[in-house]
Amino acid sequence: MGATLIRRSTLADANAQRAPGLFREIMFWLIHKLQGNLPSANEIVWLGDSTTLDLNLHHYAWAKFRSSKADIKLHTVYDPHACIPTFLEMGEARAHDAKAVASLPLLTGATYVFDRAYHNYEWYARLTKQNIRFVGRMKANTVLK
């Protein structure tokens, strides 16, 4: 069609100029649309993600990430029904999230939601064999059959 991608920074600049009330209205509209389509309380949904935490290199030399900084990565699985994390694991910041999937707890019948960083075909196969549903963003070069 000849359309070009909209850059994320362009959207961020535009959204910075919008009144905060607009986002509030959109949020309530989405909540209204989703009601009745959300999992029931007896369905298990777990959210998985990681975050990198900056540390003082002088005090935490064991967590050296780059020549001038120390970081760790915290992997979290969160239960939105209970409003608590169900799993926390600290690891090296330089380790890719896809390698962390081996230690994540798996519960048959649950649905896991995670981001693209956890993209791992072997893990997807394991989840499928154990009757575990998953939702995640695929990488751009993913081939679906």
Long-range contacts (C-beta under 8 A, 24 or more apart in sequence): 39-111, 41-81, 43-111, 44-79, 44-81, 44-107, 44-109, 44-110, 44-111, 45-79, 45-80, 45-81, 45-110, 45-111, 45-112, 45-113, 46-77, 46-78, 46-79, 46-86, 46-107, 46-110, 46-111, 46-112, 46-113, 47-77, 47-78, 47-79, 47-80, 47-112, 47-113, 47-114, 48-75, 48-76, 48-77, 48-78, 48-104, 48-112, 48-113, 48-114, 48-118, 49-75, 49-76, 49-78, 49-114, 49-115, 50-74, 50-75, 50-76, 50-97, 50-100, 50-117, 51-76, 52-93, 63-92, 63-93, 65-92, 65-93, 65-94, 73-97, 73-100, 75-100, 75-103, 75-104, 77-104, 77-105, 77-112, 98-123, 106-130, 106-132, 107-132, 108-132, 111-135, 112-136
